[in-house]
Amino acid sequence: MNKKWAAKRLTINLTSSEAQKLELYCSTTGRPATDVIRELIRSLSTLEEKGLQA
């Protein structure tokens, strides 16, 4: 495995409708689920990015 991506492995549980939606999106866009999930995580804003303190 590429060391760049070996930092953390994550297992998630999805409902059947969530899994179906992800599979449909991936087949429509031709993108792997891993890339889609990474992009979604990167798009999350944090309190720090909003200039707020926790």
Number of C-alpha atoms within 10 A of each C-alpha: 5 6 6 7 8 8 7 6 6 4 5 4 7 10 8 9 9 11 13 12 12 17 15 12 15 16 12 9 10 9 12 13 15 10 11 14 12 10 11 10 10 8 9 8 9 11 9 9 9 8 8 8 8 6
